[in-house]
Every structure is written in C-alpha cells, then in structure tokens.
Amino acid sequence: MSPNPTRPLETTIAGDNEERIKRFLATASHDLQSPLRHIAMYAELLLDDLEETLDSEQLQSLKMIMEKAQVAQRLTKALMNLAGGAPQLSPEVVDLKALAERIWSELVDETGSRDATLVCQDLPPIRTDPPLFGMVLRQLISNALTYRGSSPPHVVIAAAQEGAIWLIRISDNGTGIDPAHRERIFEPFWKLPRAGAVPGAGLGLTTAQELLKALGGDIRLEHSDESGSRFAIRLPVA
C-alpha cells in the first residue's frame, strides 16, 4: 500500500521505523524468554542440589547467575509489553547512586575498562521503574566506555530537580559526535560511520529514548565535541 499522498513523507518514514523497532523488540524479547527461563530454572535446581557442597564464592556465583537471569526475564517481558504498546511499569524509589555504581561495575568488568573512572555528584533517590531506567543508564554508560578517546574513560553523572522534573546528566570524555551525525543518533538501526565500528543493531539510543517515553521522560544530546559528550535525561519527579 502506498503512503497517503497527504501524509508528509517524514511522518511516514518515522511511523515505519517505529513499527520496525516494535517488531524487532517484540521478536527479540520473545525469543529470549525461553532460554532465560531455562537458565534461571537450572541455576535454581543446582542451588537446591549443591548448596551444601559449594564454598561461599561458588555459591555466590550461582546465585548471581540465577539473579541475572531473572532480571533479564523481567526486562524482556517489559520490552515485549512496550513493543505491544502497553508498558507495565512498576515504579519504586530507586537509589540512583547505587544503581549507577552497580551498572558501572558490571560494564567495567564486561569491557575490561579497568582504567575508567566514575563520579556520581549528589545523586538523589528517584521514583521510577528500576529495570527500565537501568537499561537507559546502562546504554549511556556503555557508549561512554566503548567510544573512548585516547585518555582513560571518565564519566560524570549529576542530577538536579527543576520543578516537577529530574534532570539527569551523563557526561564523558570520549571521542564526541560529529555535528553532521548528531541529528541521527536516535534513529533506529543507524550507527556512527567510523572505522572499527562496534557490532550491533544500532538500536541502543533508540531503545533508550523509547523506554524514557514510556517512563514519562525524554533524552537529548546536550553537548558534544572533541572533549566528549553530555546527554540530558528528563524524568518526572512523581
């Protein structure tokens, strides 16, 4: 079916891209549910059978496997709901500093960025959906560690209340984003055209933007040059 001639082409493309994102998220999340369920189930079985024979480090590792699988199950379910247009949110008070530091620790281990540093400036507790907002924060921190410059990665997270809005800024000292590409970074399936590009679907920032919309917020690139980038997240206080 051809687009309605009275409908602007950009609107048509945006709508098509949104549908592609939803189909991608729904399919990927659905396909992940079964293996994640089995990982969690087998980890629980091993805990029941071997708990008395494991040392404390082994026991902690097995509990971590089960916990991470269960968290991933909740996330994929939330993404499926989001793709279906009916996100089921479970807002609660979140210790933003603790959440940021936990995600940071996980990503430093995953990326091997042992020289990276994180500064959390007076981060307050906020009320939001922890798994969904955690995905947003994870994407921005991951980008900061991945698109690093010549110096060790340095990330600063700050937050301030502006009326009924939390303004959360994530700054890095990475390579920055070329002005020619700044309008496209939130486009689905688009990736920075640079040598040695990181493999992936090109949906990280797009998904972060969609998750924040579901949470009643938004995100924008506030600043970027050769000294690094700064993203600004807006979330409702209540």
Contacts in CASP RR format, 6 or more apart in sequence:
PFRMAT RR
TARGET T0000
AUTHOR 0000-0000-0000
METHOD contacts of the structure
MODEL  1
MSPNPTRPLETTIAGDNEERIKRFLATASHDLQSPLRHIAMYAELLLDDL
EETLDSEQLQSLKMIMEKAQVAQRLTKALMNLAGGAPQLSPEVVDLKALA
ERIWSELVDETGSRDATLVCQDLPPIRTDPPLFGMVLRQLISNALTYRGS
SPPHVVIAAAQEGAIWLIRISDNGTGIDPAHRERIFEPFWKLPRAGAVPG
AGLGLTTAQELLKALGGDIRLEHSDESGSRFAIRLPVA
3 9 0 8 1.000
3 12 0 8 1.000
4 12 0 8 1.000
17 187 0 8 1.000
17 188 0 8 1.000
17 189 0 8 1.000
18 188 0 8 1.000
20 188 0 8 1.000
20 189 0 8 1.000
21 83 0 8 1.000
21 188 0 8 1.000
21 203 0 8 1.000
21 206 0 8 1.000
21 207 0 8 1.000
21 210 0 8 1.000
22 83 0 8 1.000
22 84 0 8 1.000
22 85 0 8 1.000
23 83 0 8 1.000
24 188 0 8 1.000
24 201 0 8 1.000
24 203 0 8 1.000
25 79 0 8 1.000
25 80 0 8 1.000
25 82 0 8 1.000
25 83 0 8 1.000
25 207 0 8 1.000
26 79 0 8 1.000
26 80 0 8 1.000
26 83 0 8 1.000
26 84 0 8 1.000
28 76 0 8 1.000
28 79 0 8 1.000
29 76 0 8 1.000
29 77 0 8 1.000
29 79 0 8 1.000
29 80 0 8 1.000
29 83 0 8 1.000
30 76 0 8 1.000
30 80 0 8 1.000
32 72 0 8 1.000
32 76 0 8 1.000
33 73 0 8 1.000
33 76 0 8 1.000
33 77 0 8 1.000
33 80 0 8 1.000
36 69 0 8 1.000
36 72 0 8 1.000
36 73 0 8 1.000
36 76 0 8 1.000
37 73 0 8 1.000
39 65 0 8 1.000
39 66 0 8 1.000
39 69 0 8 1.000
40 66 0 8 1.000
40 69 0 8 1.000
40 70 0 8 1.000
40 73 0 8 1.000
43 62 0 8 1.000
43 65 0 8 1.000
43 66 0 8 1.000
43 69 0 8 1.000
44 66 0 8 1.000
46 62 0 8 1.000
47 59 0 8 1.000
47 62 0 8 1.000
47 63 0 8 1.000
47 66 0 8 1.000
50 62 0 8 1.000
51 59 0 8 1.000
54 62 0 8 1.000
71 131 0 8 1.000
74 131 0 8 1.000
75 131 0 8 1.000
75 132 0 8 1.000
75 135 0 8 1.000
78 87 0 8 1.000
78 88 0 8 1.000
78 129 0 8 1.000
78 131 0 8 1.000
78 132 0 8 1.000
81 87 0 8 1.000
81 88 0 8 1.000
82 210 0 8 1.000
82 211 0 8 1.000
82 214 0 8 1.000
87 132 0 8 1.000
87 214 0 8 1.000
89 129 0 8 1.000
89 132 0 8 1.000
89 214 0 8 1.000
89 215 0 8 1.000
90 129 0 8 1.000
90 130 0 8 1.000
91 127 0 8 1.000
91 128 0 8 1.000
91 129 0 8 1.000
92 127 0 8 1.000
92 128 0 8 1.000
92 129 0 8 1.000
92 130 0 8 1.000
93 125 0 8 1.000
93 126 0 8 1.000
93 127 0 8 1.000
94 125 0 8 1.000
94 126 0 8 1.000
94 127 0 8 1.000
94 128 0 8 1.000
94 130 0 8 1.000
94 133 0 8 1.000
95 125 0 8 1.000
96 120 0 8 1.000
96 123 0 8 1.000
96 124 0 8 1.000
96 125 0 8 1.000
96 126 0 8 1.000
96 159 0 8 1.000
96 168 0 8 1.000
97 120 0 8 1.000
97 123 0 8 1.000
99 130 0 8 1.000
99 133 0 8 1.000
99 134 0 8 1.000
99 137 0 8 1.000
100 118 0 8 1.000
100 120 0 8 1.000
100 123 0 8 1.000
100 137 0 8 1.000
100 141 0 8 1.000
100 157 0 8 1.000
101 118 0 8 1.000
101 120 0 8 1.000
103 134 0 8 1.000
103 137 0 8 1.000
103 138 0 8 1.000
103 141 0 8 1.000
104 118 0 8 1.000
104 141 0 8 1.000
104 155 0 8 1.000
106 138 0 8 1.000
107 113 0 8 1.000
107 138 0 8 1.000
107 141 0 8 1.000
107 142 0 8 1.000
107 145 0 8 1.000
108 114 0 8 1.000
108 116 0 8 1.000
108 145 0 8 1.000
111 142 0 8 1.000
111 145 0 8 1.000
111 146 0 8 1.000
113 145 0 8 1.000
113 148 0 8 1.000
113 152 0 8 1.000
113 153 0 8 1.000
115 152 0 8 1.000
115 153 0 8 1.000
116 145 0 8 1.000
116 148 0 8 1.000
116 152 0 8 1.000
116 153 0 8 1.000
116 154 0 8 1.000
116 155 0 8 1.000
117 152 0 8 1.000
117 153 0 8 1.000
117 154 0 8 1.000
117 155 0 8 1.000
118 155 0 8 1.000
118 156 0 8 1.000
118 157 0 8 1.000
119 154 0 8 1.000
119 155 0 8 1.000
119 156 0 8 1.000
119 157 0 8 1.000
120 157 0 8 1.000
121 156 0 8 1.000
121 157 0 8 1.000
121 158 0 8 1.000
121 159 0 8 1.000
122 158 0 8 1.000
122 159 0 8 1.000
123 157 0 8 1.000
123 158 0 8 1.000
123 159 0 8 1.000
124 159 0 8 1.000
124 161 0 8 1.000
124 166 0 8 1.000
126 159 0 8 1.000
126 166 0 8 1.000
126 235 0 8 1.000
126 237 0 8 1.000
127 237 0 8 1.000
127 238 0 8 1.000
128 215 0 8 1.000
128 235 0 8 1.000
129 215 0 8 1.000
132 211 0 8 1.000
132 214 0 8 1.000
132 215 0 8 1.000
133 211 0 8 1.000
133 215 0 8 1.000
133 235 0 8 1.000
135 207 0 8 1.000
135 208 0 8 1.000
135 211 0 8 1.000
136 208 0 8 1.000
136 211 0 8 1.000
136 212 0 8 1.000
136 219 0 8 1.000
136 233 0 8 1.000
137 170 0 8 1.000
139 204 0 8 1.000
139 205 0 8 1.000
139 207 0 8 1.000
139 208 0 8 1.000
140 170 0 8 1.000
140 208 0 8 1.000
140 231 0 8 1.000
141 155 0 8 1.000
141 170 0 8 1.000
143 172 0 8 1.000
143 205 0 8 1.000
144 153 0 8 1.000
144 155 0 8 1.000
144 170 0 8 1.000
144 172 0 8 1.000
144 174 0 8 1.000
144 229 0 8 1.000
145 153 0 8 1.000
145 155 0 8 1.000
146 198 0 8 1.000
147 174 0 8 1.000
147 175 0 8 1.000
147 176 0 8 1.000
147 192 0 8 1.000
147 198 0 8 1.000
148 174 0 8 1.000
148 175 0 8 1.000
149 173 0 8 1.000
149 174 0 8 1.000
149 175 0 8 1.000
151 173 0 8 1.000
153 172 0 8 1.000
153 173 0 8 1.000
153 174 0 8 1.000
154 172 0 8 1.000
154 173 0 8 1.000
155 170 0 8 1.000
155 171 0 8 1.000
155 172 0 8 1.000
156 169 0 8 1.000
156 170 0 8 1.000
156 171 0 8 1.000
156 172 0 8 1.000
157 168 0 8 1.000
157 169 0 8 1.000
157 170 0 8 1.000
157 171 0 8 1.000
158 168 0 8 1.000
158 169 0 8 1.000
158 171 0 8 1.000
159 166 0 8 1.000
159 167 0 8 1.000
159 168 0 8 1.000
159 169 0 8 1.000
160 166 0 8 1.000
160 167 0 8 1.000
161 167 0 8 1.000
161 237 0 8 1.000
163 237 0 8 1.000
164 236 0 8 1.000
164 237 0 8 1.000
164 238 0 8 1.000
165 234 0 8 1.000
165 235 0 8 1.000
165 236 0 8 1.000
165 237 0 8 1.000
166 233 0 8 1.000
166 234 0 8 1.000
166 235 0 8 1.000
166 236 0 8 1.000
166 237 0 8 1.000
167 232 0 8 1.000
167 233 0 8 1.000
167 234 0 8 1.000
168 232 0 8 1.000
168 233 0 8 1.000
168 234 0 8 1.000
168 235 0 8 1.000
169 222 0 8 1.000
169 230 0 8 1.000
169 231 0 8 1.000
169 232 0 8 1.000
169 233 0 8 1.000
170 230 0 8 1.000
170 231 0 8 1.000
170 233 0 8 1.000
171 223 0 8 1.000
171 228 0 8 1.000
171 229 0 8 1.000
171 230 0 8 1.000
171 231 0 8 1.000
172 228 0 8 1.000
172 229 0 8 1.000
172 230 0 8 1.000
173 227 0 8 1.000
173 228 0 8 1.000
174 227 0 8 1.000
174 228 0 8 1.000
174 229 0 8 1.000
175 226 0 8 1.000
175 228 0 8 1.000
176 224 0 8 1.000
176 225 0 8 1.000
176 226 0 8 1.000
176 227 0 8 1.000
176 228 0 8 1.000
176 229 0 8 1.000
177 185 0 8 1.000
177 192 0 8 1.000
177 221 0 8 1.000
177 224 0 8 1.000
177 229 0 8 1.000
178 192 0 8 1.000
181 192 0 8 1.000
181 193 0 8 1.000
182 221 0 8 1.000
182 224 0 8 1.000
184 190 0 8 1.000
185 192 0 8 1.000
185 205 0 8 1.000
185 221 0 8 1.000
186 205 0 8 1.000
186 206 0 8 1.000
186 209 0 8 1.000
186 219 0 8 1.000
187 206 0 8 1.000
188 202 0 8 1.000
188 203 0 8 1.000
188 206 0 8 1.000
189 201 0 8 1.000
189 202 0 8 1.000
189 203 0 8 1.000
189 206 0 8 1.000
190 202 0 8 1.000
191 197 0 8 1.000
191 198 0 8 1.000
191 200 0 8 1.000
191 202 0 8 1.000
205 219 0 8 1.000
208 219 0 8 1.000
209 218 0 8 1.000
209 219 0 8 1.000
212 218 0 8 1.000
212 219 0 8 1.000
212 233 0 8 1.000
212 234 0 8 1.000
212 235 0 8 1.000
215 235 0 8 1.000
215 236 0 8 1.000
216 235 0 8 1.000
216 236 0 8 1.000
217 233 0 8 1.000
217 234 0 8 1.000
217 235 0 8 1.000
217 236 0 8 1.000
218 233 0 8 1.000
218 234 0 8 1.000
219 231 0 8 1.000
219 232 0 8 1.000
219 233 0 8 1.000
219 234 0 8 1.000
220 231 0 8 1.000
220 232 0 8 1.000
221 229 0 8 1.000
221 230 0 8 1.000
221 231 0 8 1.000
221 232 0 8 1.000
222 230 0 8 1.000
222 231 0 8 1.000
222 232 0 8 1.000
223 229 0 8 1.000
223 230 0 8 1.000
224 230 0 8 1.000
END
